[in-house]
Amino acid sequence: MTQTIRTRFCPSPTGYLHVGGIRTALFAWLLARQNNGQFILRIEDTDQKREVAGSTDHIIKSLHALGLDYDEGPDIGGKYGPYTQSERLDIYKKWAQKLIDKGRAYADPYTPEEVRAFREEDQKAKRPFLYRNHIHKEPPLWDGSQPLRFKSYPKIYEMDETFEDAVMGKLSIGTETIDDFILIKSDGYPTYNFAHIIDDAEMEISHVIRGQEFLASIPNYLNLYDALDIKRPVIATMPHILGLGGNKKLSKRDGAKDVLDYVREGYLPEALINFMATLGWNDGTEKEIFSVSELIKDFSLNRIQKSGAQFDEQRLLWMSGYHIRETPVDKLMKCTEGFWPDEAQDTDPKYKIQVLELVKERLKFFAELPELTMFFFTDLPVDLSLIQNNKQLKKYDIHHLHMLLKQSKESLEQSDFTVADLTLRLNQLLEQTGEKPGVLFSLIRIATTQSPSSPGLADTMAVLGKDRCMERIANQLESMK
């Protein structure tokens, strides 16, 4: 019988999601979709002190914004619910009682202060702290007022000496990593170490994909699986995403952005997914651009690299620009709603399509639209500093540039302002004046757009139209007298 693939994404509602969290969700989603399985969203809110109001809604909104639809979750339900851990406390107590009955869990007989003293004692002795080395009292009956601890079996021969990680390969287990960790805290809430194993078992999760920060705890998890007679899922550990320079894990403190910030700035979801999927994964070729359907088809856990992947925002910009250029302009028009400058609000949609066709070659994300397109919708004031700051034009006397622009105006006034005719006349002006394109075209561009750069000059002028271009050139000439 073929196993049903069930994956999950289990964030804590402690703030916004950045690329590390979303990449984990994406890999779990891809695996489920590739195998016609299910992808589950579960909210792990057992650390009530760290919870940030609104985080769950933010997580849900982030997944929806990227198109990472889930089959079961806190807002849509499912047969294995509830999907929020704080609503599953009775379930954890039931499983905790199983461990107590088997002699594999006990009430912590020590106060937090005593445990802290044990830790300090081990630090002074320069040995790793293991709680199980400090049990000298008979544990009381557990009444919920004390933490409940797991009774570990640290002897290596009672467990496999190695375990298989779908990404990291064979990893060894040492007794020094296994301890009597807390299952349920004195506030009645389970720890992550306990709750996620119970939830995964009850929700029939087949593959657990999570970050490298949990790797050191996996021997404890394996110990608990065995104690509860729970079949181990496939474990896949994601390497860290590294910050610029590749020296340390990318984190919120280092400026890792909220995923929704990228959406608000107008990055296409397809570009963000492509970028995050290729942070530490490839299909075995040099290929970098993937559609979502290609990722679903080609993804595999065994192609995830074991070392960290460096986050490179310049690569994201390149990839985003590529996806914009490859997107049909009618779809882009829908995506760019809300990003155009205010001056474009009442403009003929056909004109905006012409503008978008031009600027999409230079567009990296939609928040750039106002800066790149403003001159198409309003007459900007003449700015002589654009000439003064231009590397080519600042070498020339203003009177020479005035004469050059006047000659250009006389020729362009005869044009029908088709792209073909404008191109012809601009090239003829290069021959007549003996100037380089960097001089002549820069001068005409500044006069017609009041911008240091634009799409192709002939194309830009054709969209702007003859009357507007001639009036702007006249205004530029007047300012140069």
C-alpha positions as CSV (number, residue, x, y, z in Angstrom):
1,M,0.0,0.0,0.0
2,T,1.4,3.4,-1.0
3,Q,2.0,5.8,1.8
4,T,0.0,9.0,1.7
5,I,2.3,12.0,1.9
6,R,1.3,14.4,4.6
7,T,3.5,17.4,5.4
8,R,3.1,20.3,7.8
9,F,4.2,23.8,8.5
10,C,4.1,24.6,12.2
11,P,5.2,28.2,12.9
12,S,4.9,29.8,16.4
13,P,2.9,33.1,16.4
14,T,5.8,35.2,17.7
15,G,6.0,37.7,14.9
16,Y,6.3,37.9,11.2
17,L,7.6,35.2,8.8
18,H,10.8,35.8,6.9
19,V,12.4,33.7,4.2
20,G,13.7,31.0,6.4
21,G,10.3,30.1,7.7
22,I,8.6,30.4,4.3
23,R,11.2,28.2,2.6
24,T,10.5,25.4,5.1
25,A,6.7,25.8,4.3
26,L,7.5,25.9,0.6
27,F,9.5,22.6,0.6
28,A,6.8,20.9,2.6
29,W,4.1,22.2,0.2
30,L,6.1,21.1,-2.9
31,L,6.5,17.6,-1.5
32,A,2.8,17.3,-0.7
33,R,1.7,18.7,-4.1
34,Q,4.1,16.5,-6.0
35,N,2.7,13.4,-4.4
36,N,-1.0,14.3,-4.4
37,G,-0.7,14.4,-0.6
38,Q,-1.9,16.9,2.0
39,F,-0.1,20.0,3.4
40,I,-1.2,21.1,6.9
41,L,-0.9,24.4,8.8
42,R,-0.5,24.0,12.5
43,I,0.0,26.9,14.9
44,E,2.4,26.0,17.8
45,D,1.5,28.6,20.5
46,T,2.5,26.7,23.6
47,D,5.0,29.5,24.6
48,Q,2.3,32.0,25.6
49,K,4.8,34.6,26.9
50,R,6.4,35.0,23.4
51,E,3.1,35.2,21.5
52,V,2.6,38.4,19.5
53,A,-1.0,39.4,18.9
54,G,-2.1,39.1,15.2
55,S,0.7,36.7,14.3
56,T,-1.5,33.8,13.3
57,D,-3.5,36.0,10.9
58,H,-0.2,37.3,9.6
59,I,1.1,33.7,9.0
60,I,-2.1,32.8,7.2
61,K,-2.0,35.9,5.0
62,S,1.6,35.3,4.1
63,L,0.9,31.7,2.9
64,H,-2.1,32.9,0.9
65,A,-0.2,35.7,-0.7
66,L,2.4,33.2,-2.1
67,G,-0.3,30.7,-3.2
68,L,0.8,28.1,-0.6
69,D,-2.6,26.7,-0.1
70,Y,-3.1,24.2,2.8
71,D,-5.6,21.4,3.0
72,E,-6.1,21.5,6.8
73,G,-5.5,24.4,9.2
74,P,-6.8,26.5,12.1
75,D,-9.1,28.6,9.8
76,I,-10.4,25.8,7.6
77,G,-10.5,22.9,10.0
78,G,-10.0,19.2,9.1
79,K,-10.5,15.8,10.7
80,Y,-7.4,16.0,12.8
81,G,-8.1,19.3,14.4
82,P,-7.9,21.5,16.4
83,Y,-4.9,22.9,14.5
84,T,-3.8,25.3,17.3
85,Q,-1.8,23.7,20.1
86,S,-3.4,25.7,22.9
87,E,-6.7,24.1,22.0
88,R,-5.2,20.6,22.3
89,L,-4.1,20.6,26.0
90,D,-6.4,17.6,26.9
91,I,-4.7,15.5,24.1
92,Y,-1.3,16.2,25.5
93,K,-2.4,15.2,29.0
94,K,-3.8,11.9,27.7
95,W,-0.4,11.1,26.1
96,A,1.5,12.3,29.2
97,Q,-0.5,9.9,31.3
98,K,0.5,7.0,29.0
99,L,4.1,7.8,29.7
100,I,3.5,8.1,33.5
101,D,1.8,4.7,33.4
102,K,4.8,3.2,31.6
103,G,7.2,4.7,34.1
104,R,8.6,7.0,31.4
105,A,7.6,10.4,32.9
106,Y,7.8,11.9,36.3
107,A,7.0,15.1,38.2
108,D,10.0,17.4,38.5
109,P,11.0,17.4,42.2
110,Y,13.2,20.5,42.0
111,T,12.5,24.2,41.9
112,P,13.7,26.3,39.0
113,E,16.3,27.8,41.4
114,E,17.6,24.3,42.2
115,V,17.8,23.4,38.5
116,R,19.7,26.6,37.8
117,A,22.2,25.7,40.6
118,F,22.7,22.3,38.9
119,R,23.4,24.0,35.6
120,E,26.0,26.4,37.3
121,E,27.6,23.4,39.0
122,D,28.2,21.7,35.6
123,Q,29.4,24.9,34.1
124,K,32.0,25.3,36.8
125,A,33.1,21.6,36.3
126,K,33.3,22.3,32.6
127,R,30.9,19.5,31.7
128,P,27.7,19.6,29.7
129,F,24.6,20.1,31.7
130,L,22.3,17.0,31.8
131,Y,19.4,17.1,34.2
132,R,19.3,13.3,34.5
133,N,22.7,13.4,36.4
134,H,21.1,15.4,39.2
135,I,18.1,13.3,40.3
136,H,18.6,12.7,44.0
137,K,15.0,13.1,45.2
138,E,12.0,10.8,44.9
139,P,9.6,12.5,42.5
140,P,6.2,13.3,43.9
141,L,2.9,12.3,42.2
142,W,2.3,14.6,39.3
143,D,-0.6,16.9,40.0
144,G,0.0,19.5,37.3
145,S,1.6,22.1,39.5
146,Q,5.2,20.9,38.7
147,P,6.8,20.3,35.3
148,L,6.4,16.8,34.0
149,R,9.7,15.3,32.7
150,F,10.4,12.5,30.3
151,K,12.5,9.6,31.8
152,S,15.1,9.0,29.1
153,Y,16.9,5.8,28.4
154,P,20.3,7.2,27.5
155,K,22.2,3.9,27.0
156,I,23.3,3.8,23.4
157,Y,22.6,0.1,23.0
158,E,18.9,0.7,23.7
159,M,18.7,2.9,20.6
160,D,20.0,2.8,17.1
161,E,23.5,4.2,16.9
162,T,22.6,6.3,13.9
163,F,19.5,7.6,12.3
164,E,18.8,8.7,8.7
165,D,18.0,12.3,7.8
166,A,16.5,12.7,4.3
167,V,18.7,15.7,3.8
168,M,21.7,15.3,6.1
169,G,22.1,11.6,5.6
170,K,23.3,9.2,8.4
171,L,23.8,11.0,11.7
172,S,25.1,9.5,14.9
173,I,23.5,9.5,18.3
174,G,25.5,10.0,21.5
175,T,24.3,9.5,25.1
176,E,25.5,13.0,25.9
177,T,22.7,14.5,23.8
178,I,19.8,12.6,25.5
179,D,18.3,14.0,28.6
180,D,15.1,14.1,30.8
181,F,13.5,17.0,29.1
182,I,10.3,18.7,30.2
183,L,7.1,17.4,28.6
184,I,4.5,19.7,30.2
185,K,5.4,22.9,32.0
186,S,3.9,24.0,35.4
187,D,1.5,26.3,33.5
188,G,-0.2,23.3,31.9
189,Y,1.2,23.9,28.5
190,P,3.4,21.3,26.7
191,T,6.8,22.0,25.4
192,Y,7.6,22.0,21.7
193,N,9.7,18.8,22.3
194,F,6.6,16.9,23.4
195,A,3.7,18.6,21.6
196,H,5.0,18.4,18.1
197,I,5.6,14.7,18.3
198,I,2.1,14.0,19.6
199,D,0.5,16.3,17.0
200,D,2.5,14.7,14.1
201,A,1.4,11.3,15.3
202,E,-2.3,12.2,15.6
203,M,-2.3,14.1,12.4
204,E,-0.5,11.2,10.6
205,I,2.3,13.4,9.3
206,S,4.6,11.4,7.1
207,H,7.5,13.9,6.6
208,V,8.8,16.4,9.1
209,I,10.7,19.2,7.4
210,R,12.2,21.8,9.7
211,G,15.3,23.9,10.3
212,Q,18.7,23.0,11.4
213,E,18.3,24.5,14.9
214,F,16.4,21.4,15.9
215,L,19.1,18.9,14.8
216,A,20.7,18.6,18.3
217,S,17.3,17.6,19.8
218,I,16.5,14.8,17.4
219,P,18.0,12.1,19.6
220,N,15.6,13.1,22.4
221,Y,12.7,13.0,19.9
222,L,13.7,9.5,18.7
223,N,13.8,8.4,22.4
224,L,10.3,9.7,22.8
225,Y,9.0,8.1,19.6
226,D,10.2,4.7,21.0
227,A,8.8,5.3,24.4
228,L,5.3,6.0,22.9
229,D,5.5,3.3,20.2
230,I,5.0,5.9,17.6
231,K,6.3,5.2,14.1
232,R,9.0,7.7,13.2
233,P,8.2,10.0,10.3
234,V,10.8,10.8,7.6
235,I,12.9,13.6,9.1
236,A,14.4,16.2,6.8
237,T,16.6,18.9,8.2
238,M,16.9,22.2,6.3
239,P,20.3,23.9,6.4
240,H,20.4,27.5,7.5
241,I,19.9,30.4,5.2
242,L,22.9,32.6,5.7
243,G,23.2,36.4,5.8
244,L,25.3,38.4,3.4
245,G,28.9,37.1,3.6
246,G,27.7,33.6,4.6
247,N,29.1,33.8,8.1
248,K,26.0,33.4,10.2
249,K,22.3,32.4,10.0
250,L,20.0,35.0,8.5
251,S,17.8,36.4,11.2
252,K,15.3,39.1,11.9
253,R,17.9,40.9,13.9
254,D,20.1,41.0,10.8
255,G,17.4,42.7,8.7
256,A,15.6,39.6,7.3
257,K,12.4,41.1,6.0
258,D,8.8,40.1,6.5
259,V,7.7,38.1,3.6
260,L,4.6,40.3,3.3
261,D,7.0,43.3,2.9
262,Y,8.1,41.8,-0.4
263,V,4.5,41.3,-1.4
264,R,3.6,44.9,-0.5
265,E,6.6,46.1,-2.5
266,G,5.2,44.3,-5.5
267,Y,7.4,41.2,-6.0
268,L,5.5,38.5,-8.0
269,P,4.7,35.5,-5.9
270,E,6.2,33.3,-8.6
271,A,9.5,35.1,-8.3
272,L,9.6,34.8,-4.5
273,I,8.8,31.1,-4.7
274,N,11.4,30.6,-7.4
275,F,14.0,32.4,-5.3
276,M,13.3,30.6,-2.1
277,A,13.1,27.2,-3.7
278,T,16.6,27.6,-5.1
279,L,18.1,28.7,-1.8
280,G,19.9,25.5,-1.1
281,W,18.1,23.3,-3.7
282,N,18.7,22.6,-7.4
283,D,17.6,20.0,-9.9
284,G,21.1,18.9,-10.6
285,T,21.6,21.3,-13.5
286,E,22.6,25.0,-13.9
287,K,19.0,26.0,-14.3
288,E,17.9,28.9,-12.0
289,I,14.5,29.9,-13.4
290,F,11.5,27.6,-12.5
291,S,7.8,28.0,-12.8
292,V,5.7,26.8,-9.8
293,S,4.6,23.8,-11.9
294,E,8.2,22.9,-12.7
295,L,9.1,23.1,-9.1
296,I,6.3,20.7,-8.1
297,K,7.5,18.3,-10.8
298,D,11.2,18.5,-10.2
299,F,11.5,19.0,-6.4
300,S,13.2,16.3,-4.3
301,L,14.5,16.2,-0.8
302,N,17.8,14.5,-1.9
303,R,18.7,17.5,-4.0
304,I,18.7,19.9,-1.0
305,Q,22.3,20.8,-0.1
306,K,23.7,20.0,3.3
307,S,25.5,23.4,3.8
308,G,23.9,26.7,4.3
309,A,22.6,28.8,1.4
310,Q,23.5,32.5,1.2
311,F,20.7,35.0,0.9
312,D,21.5,37.4,-2.0
313,E,19.0,40.2,-2.5
314,Q,20.6,41.1,-5.8
315,R,19.8,37.6,-7.1
316,L,16.2,38.1,-5.9
317,L,16.0,41.4,-7.9
318,W,17.4,39.7,-11.0
319,M,15.0,36.8,-10.7
320,S,12.0,39.1,-10.0
321,G,12.8,41.2,-13.1
322,Y,13.0,38.1,-15.2
323,H,9.6,36.9,-14.0
324,I,8.1,40.3,-14.7
325,R,9.5,40.4,-18.2
326,E,8.1,36.9,-18.9
327,T,4.6,37.7,-17.6
328,P,2.0,38.8,-20.2
329,V,1.2,42.5,-19.9
330,D,-2.5,41.9,-19.3
331,K,-1.7,39.8,-16.2
332,L,0.8,42.4,-15.1
333,M,-1.8,45.1,-15.3
334,K,-3.9,43.2,-12.7
335,C,-0.8,42.7,-10.5
336,T,0.2,46.4,-10.7
337,E,-3.1,47.8,-9.3
338,G,-2.4,50.1,-6.5
339,F,1.2,50.7,-7.5
340,W,0.8,53.3,-10.2
341,P,1.5,57.0,-9.4
342,D,-1.6,59.0,-8.3
343,E,-1.3,61.0,-11.5
344,A,-2.1,57.8,-13.5
345,Q,-5.4,57.2,-11.7
346,D,-7.7,58.5,-14.4
347,T,-5.5,57.6,-17.4
348,D,-6.9,55.6,-20.3
349,P,-6.0,51.9,-19.5
350,K,-4.7,51.4,-23.1
351,Y,-2.2,54.2,-22.5
352,K,-1.1,52.5,-19.2
353,I,-0.6,49.2,-21.0
354,Q,1.7,51.0,-23.5
355,V,3.7,52.4,-20.6
356,L,3.8,49.1,-18.9
357,E,5.0,47.3,-22.0
358,L,7.9,49.8,-22.1
359,V,9.0,49.9,-18.5
360,K,8.6,46.2,-17.7
361,E,12.0,45.6,-19.2
362,R,13.5,47.6,-16.4
363,L,11.1,46.8,-13.6
364,K,12.2,44.6,-10.7
365,F,9.2,45.0,-8.4
366,F,6.0,47.1,-8.8
367,A,6.8,49.7,-6.1
368,E,9.3,51.1,-8.6
369,L,6.5,52.0,-11.0
370,P,6.0,55.6,-9.7
371,E,9.6,56.5,-10.2
372,L,9.9,54.8,-13.6
373,T,6.7,56.1,-15.0
374,M,5.8,59.5,-13.5
375,F,6.9,61.5,-16.5
376,F,4.4,59.6,-18.7
377,F,1.5,61.0,-16.7
378,T,2.6,64.5,-15.7
379,D,4.9,67.3,-16.9
380,L,7.7,67.5,-14.4
381,P,9.5,70.8,-13.9
382,V,12.6,71.4,-15.8
383,D,15.6,70.3,-13.8
384,L,18.9,71.7,-15.1
385,S,20.9,69.6,-12.5
386,L,20.1,66.5,-14.7
387,I,22.4,68.0,-17.4
388,Q,25.0,69.2,-14.8
389,N,25.2,65.8,-13.3
390,N,25.3,63.8,-16.5
391,K,28.9,62.5,-17.2
392,Q,28.7,63.2,-20.9
393,L,26.7,66.5,-21.0
394,K,28.5,68.3,-18.2
395,K,31.6,68.5,-20.4
396,Y,29.7,70.9,-22.8
397,D,28.9,74.5,-22.7
398,I,25.2,75.2,-22.1
399,H,25.0,77.3,-25.3
400,H,26.3,74.3,-27.3
401,L,23.7,72.0,-25.8
402,H,21.0,74.6,-26.5
403,M,22.0,74.7,-30.1
404,L,22.1,70.9,-30.3
405,L,18.6,70.6,-28.7
406,K,17.2,73.3,-31.0
407,Q,18.5,71.4,-34.1
408,S,17.0,68.2,-32.7
409,K,13.6,69.9,-32.2
410,E,13.5,71.2,-35.8
411,S,14.1,67.7,-37.1
412,L,11.7,65.9,-34.7
413,E,8.9,68.4,-35.5
414,Q,8.8,66.8,-39.0
415,S,8.3,63.3,-37.6
416,D,5.0,61.4,-37.6
417,F,6.1,60.0,-34.2
418,T,6.0,56.3,-35.1
419,V,8.8,54.4,-33.5
420,A,10.3,53.7,-37.0
421,D,10.3,57.3,-38.1
422,L,11.7,58.6,-34.7
423,T,14.5,56.0,-34.9
424,L,15.4,57.1,-38.4
425,R,15.4,60.8,-37.5
426,L,17.4,60.2,-34.3
427,N,20.1,58.3,-36.2
428,Q,20.1,61.0,-38.9
429,L,20.7,63.6,-36.1
430,L,23.7,61.7,-35.0
431,E,25.2,61.9,-38.5
432,Q,24.3,65.6,-38.9
433,T,25.6,66.8,-35.5
434,G,28.6,64.4,-35.3
435,E,27.7,63.7,-31.6
436,K,27.7,60.4,-29.8
437,P,24.5,58.8,-28.7
438,G,25.5,59.3,-25.1
439,V,25.4,63.0,-25.7
440,L,22.6,63.6,-28.1
441,F,20.2,61.0,-26.9
442,S,20.8,61.9,-23.2
443,L,20.0,65.5,-24.0
444,I,16.7,64.7,-25.8
445,R,15.8,62.2,-23.1
446,I,16.2,64.7,-20.3
447,A,14.3,67.3,-22.2
448,T,11.3,65.0,-22.9
449,T,11.2,63.1,-19.6
450,Q,13.1,65.1,-16.9
451,S,14.7,61.8,-16.0
452,P,18.3,60.6,-16.3
453,S,17.1,57.3,-17.7
454,S,14.1,55.8,-19.6
455,P,13.2,52.9,-21.8
456,G,14.3,53.2,-25.5
457,L,14.2,56.8,-26.5
458,A,12.2,56.4,-29.7
459,D,9.7,54.1,-27.9
460,T,9.3,56.5,-25.0
461,M,8.7,59.5,-27.3
462,A,6.2,57.5,-29.4
463,V,4.2,56.7,-26.3
464,L,4.4,60.3,-25.0
465,G,3.2,61.7,-28.3
466,K,4.3,64.5,-30.5
467,D,2.5,67.4,-28.8
468,R,3.8,66.6,-25.3
469,C,7.4,66.0,-26.5
470,M,7.6,69.2,-28.5
471,E,6.2,71.2,-25.6
472,R,8.7,69.7,-23.2
473,I,11.6,70.3,-25.5
474,A,10.5,73.9,-25.9
475,N,10.4,74.4,-22.1
476,Q,13.8,72.9,-21.8
477,L,15.2,75.3,-24.4
478,E,13.6,78.2,-22.6
479,S,15.3,77.2,-19.4
480,M,18.7,77.0,-21.1
481,K,18.8,80.6,-22.5
